Amino acid sequence: MSGIELKWNDREVLIKIKKALFDNLDEAGKFVSERARSYAPKQTGRLQKGIDYVVAEDKDGLAAFVGVTRASHAFYGRFQELGTKNMAAHPFLRPSVNNHQREILRLVKGKK
């Protein structure tokens, strides 16, 4: 060896990696929630206003969750997305992901 000592601080590196992942998922969550609002039915605007995202850690690691908040009282968002026996589905969450996979992957990778 040349006498150069490298010190590996795994905790510090992991914290930096986790912060970068969090920031990238935050951008992706923001992007998907904006797309979902554009796809959502626009009758009263309550459903659109109720769409939000959160980046959180679950048992599988960090993830961005996009959906309709309980506080918005737009409980009917589930029925719009999935339909009922009396009403056809009018998805707004699934297309916001399915139609923009490349953009989402780019954001998760940290490329703006």
MARTI-745737 format. One line per field, with one value per residue: residue number from 1; x, y, z negated of N, C-alpha, C, O in turn. Coordinates in steps of 0.1 Angstrom, whole numbers, plus 5000, padded with zeros to 4 digits. Each point is the difference from the previous one (the first is absolute). Example, Ala and Ser with C-alpha at 12.3 -4.5 7.8 and 13.67 -1.06 7.14 Angstrom:
MARTI-745737
num <- (1; 2)
n.x <- (5132; 4986)
n.y <- (4943; 5011)
n.z <- (4922; 5014)
ca.x <- (4991; 5009)
ca.y <- (5012; 5011)
ca.z <- (5000; 5000)
c.x <- (5009; 4992)
c.y <- (5012; 5011)
c.z <- (5000; 4992)
o.x <- (5010; 5005)
o.y <- (5000; 5011)
o.z <- (4993; 4999)
***
This chain:
MARTI-745737
num <- (1; 2; 3; 4; 5; 6; 7; 8; 9; 10; 11; 12; 13; 14; 15; 16; 17; 18; 19; 20; 21; 22; 23; 24; 25; 26; 27; 28; 29; 30; 31; 32; 33; 34; 35; 36; 37; 38; 39; 40; 41; 42; 43; 44; 45; 46; 47; 48; 49; 50; 51; 52; 53; 54; 55; 56; 57; 58; 59; 60; 61; 62; 63; 64; 65; 66; 67; 68; 69; 70; 71; 72; 73; 74; 75; 76; 77; 78; 79; 80; 81; 82; 83; 84; 85; 86; 87; 88; 89; 90; 91; 92; 93; 94; 95; 96; 97; 98; 99; 100; 101; 102; 103; 104; 105; 106; 107; 108; 109; 110; 111; 112)
n.x <- (5008; 4983; 4990; 4993; 4997; 4993; 4992; 4999; 4992; 5004; 5009; 5022; 5014; 5003; 5014; 5022; 5009; 5004; 5019; 5020; 5005; 5010; 5022; 5014; 5004; 5016; 5021; 5011; 5008; 5020; 5019; 5009; 5012; 5021; 5015; 5009; 5015; 5020; 5010; 5010; 4987; 4989; 4991; 5008; 5008; 4978; 4987; 4990; 4982; 4984; 5001; 5004; 5016; 5005; 5015; 4998; 5003; 5005; 4982; 4986; 4992; 5019; 4986; 4996; 4994; 4992; 4994; 4984; 5004; 5010; 5021; 5009; 5005; 5021; 4985; 4989; 5015; 4994; 4985; 5007; 5010; 4988; 4993; 4982; 4990; 5003; 5019; 4996; 5013; 5005; 5008; 5006; 4991; 4982; 4981; 4990; 4990; 4979; 4987; 5003; 4993; 4995; 4980; 4983; 4998; 4989; 4978; 4989; 4998; 4980; 4986; 5014)
n.y <- (4988; 5011; 4984; 4992; 5018; 4980; 5020; 4980; 5016; 4979; 5003; 5005; 4983; 4987; 5009; 4997; 4980; 4996; 5010; 4990; 4983; 5005; 5005; 4983; 4990; 5011; 4998; 4981; 5000; 5011; 4990; 4984; 5008; 5005; 4984; 4994; 5014; 4996; 4984; 5011; 4984; 5008; 4980; 4984; 4982; 4994; 4993; 5015; 5010; 4987; 5009; 4980; 5013; 4979; 5014; 4980; 5001; 4988; 4987; 5012; 5012; 5009; 5014; 4997; 5012; 4987; 5020; 4986; 5022; 4991; 5007; 4987; 4983; 4998; 5000; 5019; 5011; 4995; 5013; 5019; 5000; 4998; 5021; 5002; 4992; 5017; 4993; 5011; 4983; 5011; 4983; 4999; 4984; 4987; 5010; 5004; 4981; 4992; 5016; 4993; 4981; 5004; 5009; 4986; 4987; 5010; 5001; 4982; 5001; 5010; 4987; 5018)
n.z <- (5000; 5008; 4989; 5020; 4987; 5006; 5000; 4992; 5012; 4992; 4980; 4997; 5001; 4983; 4985; 5003; 4994; 4978; 4993; 5004; 4987; 4980; 4999; 5001; 4981; 4989; 5006; 4993; 4979; 4997; 5005; 4986; 4983; 5006; 5000; 4980; 4992; 5008; 4987; 4984; 4990; 5018; 4996; 4986; 5011; 4995; 5016; 5014; 4993; 5007; 5021; 4991; 4991; 5003; 4991; 5008; 4978; 5018; 4998; 5013; 4982; 5009; 4990; 5022; 4982; 5016; 4993; 4995; 5001; 4982; 4998; 5015; 4986; 5005; 4983; 5006; 4987; 4979; 4990; 4991; 4980; 4982; 4994; 5013; 4982; 4985; 4992; 5019; 5005; 4981; 5011; 4978; 4987; 5003; 5004; 4980; 4996; 5000; 4993; 4979; 5011; 5021; 5004; 5001; 5018; 5016; 4999; 5008; 5022; 4998; 5012; 5000)
ca.x <- (4992; 5008; 5000; 4987; 4990; 4987; 4991; 4986; 4990; 4988; 4988; 4999; 4997; 4986; 4992; 5000; 4993; 4986; 4995; 4999; 4989; 4988; 4998; 4996; 4986; 4992; 4998; 4991; 4987; 4994; 4997; 4988; 4988; 4996; 4994; 4987; 4991; 4996; 4991; 4988; 4987; 5001; 4987; 5001; 5014; 5004; 5009; 5013; 5007; 5003; 5011; 5012; 5009; 5010; 5011; 5002; 5007; 4992; 5008; 5008; 5009; 4993; 4991; 4991; 4986; 4991; 4986; 4990; 5001; 4988; 4996; 4993; 4986; 4997; 5000; 4995; 5011; 5002; 4989; 5004; 5012; 4997; 4987; 4991; 4991; 4991; 5007; 5012; 5012; 5006; 5013; 5009; 5013; 5008; 5006; 5011; 5012; 5001; 5002; 5012; 5011; 5013; 5002; 5001; 5013; 5010; 5000; 5005; 5014; 5006; 5002; 4989)
ca.y <- (5012; 5012; 5008; 5007; 4993; 5004; 4997; 4997; 5004; 4994; 5007; 5012; 4997; 4995; 5012; 5008; 4993; 5000; 5013; 5001; 4992; 5007; 5012; 4995; 4995; 5012; 5005; 4991; 5001; 5013; 4998; 4991; 5007; 5010; 4993; 4994; 5011; 5003; 4990; 4999; 5007; 5014; 5006; 5010; 5003; 4994; 4988; 5005; 5006; 4989; 4991; 5004; 4989; 5000; 4991; 4994; 4987; 4988; 4988; 4997; 5011; 5012; 5000; 5011; 4996; 5010; 4997; 5010; 5002; 4999; 5014; 5007; 4995; 4995; 4985; 4994; 4998; 4985; 4996; 5005; 4993; 4986; 4997; 4993; 4992; 5009; 5011; 4996; 5006; 5012; 5000; 5012; 4997; 4990; 5006; 5010; 4992; 4992; 5009; 5009; 4992; 5005; 5012; 4996; 4994; 5010; 5008; 4991; 4999; 5013; 5008; 5010)
ca.z <- (5000; 5002; 4987; 4999; 4992; 5002; 4989; 5004; 4990; 5006; 4995; 5007; 5014; 5000; 4998; 5012; 5010; 4997; 5002; 5015; 5004; 4995; 5008; 5013; 4998; 4998; 5013; 5007; 4994; 5005; 5014; 5001; 4994; 5009; 5011; 4995; 4999; 5014; 5004; 4991; 5004; 4996; 4997; 4989; 4997; 4987; 5003; 5005; 4988; 4990; 5004; 4994; 4999; 4988; 5001; 4987; 5000; 4996; 4998; 5012; 5003; 5004; 5011; 5001; 5001; 5006; 4998; 4995; 4985; 4992; 4996; 5011; 5000; 5014; 4999; 5012; 5009; 5002; 5010; 5013; 5005; 5002; 5004; 4991; 5008; 5007; 5007; 5006; 4995; 5006; 4993; 5001; 4993; 5008; 5012; 4996; 4999; 5012; 5012; 4998; 4994; 5003; 4993; 4986; 4998; 5001; 4987; 4989; 5002; 4997; 5012; 5001)
c.x <- (5009; 5000; 4987; 4990; 4986; 4991; 4986; 4991; 4986; 4987; 4998; 4996; 4985; 4990; 4999; 4992; 4985; 4994; 4998; 4987; 4987; 4997; 4995; 4986; 4991; 4996; 4990; 4986; 4992; 4995; 4988; 4988; 4994; 4993; 4986; 4989; 4995; 4991; 4987; 4988; 5000; 4987; 5001; 5014; 5005; 5010; 5014; 5008; 5004; 5011; 5013; 5010; 5008; 5011; 5002; 5007; 4990; 5010; 5010; 5010; 4992; 4990; 4992; 4986; 4992; 4986; 4992; 5001; 4986; 4994; 4992; 4985; 4996; 5001; 4996; 5011; 5002; 4990; 5003; 5011; 4996; 4987; 4992; 4992; 4990; 5007; 5014; 5012; 5005; 5014; 5007; 5013; 5008; 5005; 5011; 5013; 5003; 5004; 5013; 5011; 5014; 5004; 5002; 5014; 5011; 5001; 5005; 5015; 5008; 5003; 4988; 4996)
c.y <- (5012; 5009; 5008; 4992; 5005; 4996; 5000; 5003; 4996; 5008; 5013; 4999; 4996; 5012; 5008; 4994; 5001; 5014; 5002; 4992; 5007; 5012; 4996; 4995; 5012; 5006; 4991; 5001; 5013; 4999; 4992; 5007; 5011; 4994; 4994; 5011; 5004; 4990; 4999; 5007; 5014; 5006; 5010; 5004; 4994; 4988; 5005; 5006; 4990; 4991; 5005; 4988; 5001; 4990; 4995; 4987; 4989; 4988; 4996; 5011; 5013; 4998; 5013; 4995; 5012; 4995; 5012; 5001; 4998; 5014; 5006; 4996; 4996; 4985; 4993; 4998; 4985; 4995; 5005; 4992; 4986; 4996; 4993; 4991; 5009; 5011; 4994; 5008; 5012; 5002; 5013; 4997; 4990; 5006; 5010; 4993; 4993; 5008; 5008; 4992; 5005; 5012; 4997; 4994; 5010; 5008; 4991; 4998; 5013; 5009; 5009; 5002)
c.z <- (5000; 4987; 5000; 4993; 5003; 4989; 5005; 4989; 5005; 4996; 5007; 5014; 5001; 4998; 5012; 5012; 4997; 5002; 5015; 5005; 4996; 5010; 5014; 4999; 4998; 5013; 5008; 4994; 5004; 5014; 5002; 4995; 5009; 5012; 4996; 4999; 5014; 5005; 4992; 5005; 4994; 4996; 4989; 4997; 4987; 5002; 5004; 4988; 4990; 5003; 4995; 5000; 4988; 5003; 4986; 5002; 4995; 4998; 5012; 5003; 5002; 5011; 5000; 5002; 5005; 4998; 4996; 4985; 4994; 4997; 5011; 5001; 5014; 5000; 5012; 5011; 5003; 5010; 5014; 5006; 5004; 5006; 4989; 5009; 5009; 5008; 5006; 4993; 5008; 4994; 5002; 4993; 5009; 5013; 4997; 4999; 5014; 5012; 5000; 4994; 5002; 4992; 4985; 4997; 5001; 4988; 4989; 5001; 4997; 5012; 5002; 5015)
o.x <- (5011; 5004; 4999; 4997; 4998; 5000; 4995; 5000; 4993; 4991; 4989; 4992; 4993; 4989; 4989; 4993; 4992; 4988; 4990; 4993; 4990; 4988; 4991; 4992; 4988; 4989; 4991; 4991; 4988; 4989; 4990; 4989; 4988; 4990; 4991; 4989; 4988; 4991; 4990; 5001; 5005; 4999; 4996; 5002; 5012; 5010; 5010; 5012; 5009; 5004; 5004; 4996; 5001; 4997; 5002; 5002; 4994; 5012; 5010; 5008; 4988; 5003; 4999; 4997; 5000; 4997; 5004; 4998; 4990; 4988; 4992; 4992; 4988; 5008; 5004; 4998; 5004; 5003; 4998; 5000; 5004; 4997; 5005; 5001; 4995; 4994; 5007; 4998; 4999; 5002; 5000; 5010; 5012; 5012; 5009; 5010; 5011; 5008; 5004; 5008; 5008; 5011; 5009; 5006; 5010; 5011; 5008; 5007; 5012; 5008; 4989; 4991)
o.y <- (5000; 5012; 5008; 4988; 5012; 4989; 5009; 4994; 5008; 5001; 5003; 5007; 5004; 5000; 5005; 5006; 5002; 5001; 5006; 5005; 5001; 5002; 5007; 5002; 4999; 5004; 5006; 5000; 5000; 5004; 5004; 4998; 5002; 5005; 5001; 4998; 5003; 5003; 4994; 5011; 5002; 5012; 5012; 5011; 5001; 4999; 4994; 4998; 5002; 4992; 5012; 4989; 5011; 4989; 5007; 4994; 5002; 5002; 4994; 4999; 5001; 4993; 5007; 4992; 5011; 4989; 5011; 4989; 5004; 5002; 5009; 5006; 4999; 4994; 4988; 4994; 4997; 4992; 4993; 4996; 4995; 4989; 4996; 5000; 4995; 5008; 4993; 5011; 4999; 5009; 5006; 5007; 5003; 4998; 5002; 5006; 5001; 4995; 5006; 5006; 5000; 5001; 5005; 5003; 4999; 5003; 5006; 4999; 5001; 5009; 4995; 5008)
o.z <- (4996; 5001; 4990; 5003; 4999; 4995; 5006; 4990; 5006; 5008; 5005; 5006; 5009; 5006; 5004; 5007; 5009; 5005; 5004; 5008; 5007; 5004; 5005; 5009; 5004; 5003; 5007; 5008; 5003; 5004; 5007; 5006; 5001; 5005; 5008; 5004; 5002; 5009; 5005; 5007; 4989; 5000; 5002; 4993; 4997; 4993; 4995; 4999; 4993; 4992; 5002; 5004; 4993; 5006; 4990; 5010; 4989; 5001; 4998; 5010; 4997; 5010; 4990; 5009; 4994; 5003; 5001; 4994; 5006; 4999; 4997; 5007; 5003; 5008; 5003; 5010; 5011; 5009; 5010; 5012; 5010; 5005; 4990; 5012; 5010; 5007; 4993; 4995; 5013; 4992; 5011; 5004; 5002; 5003; 5008; 5001; 5005; 5008; 5009; 4992; 4991; 4995; 4994; 4990; 4993; 4995; 4991; 4990; 5000; 4999; 5001; 5002)
***
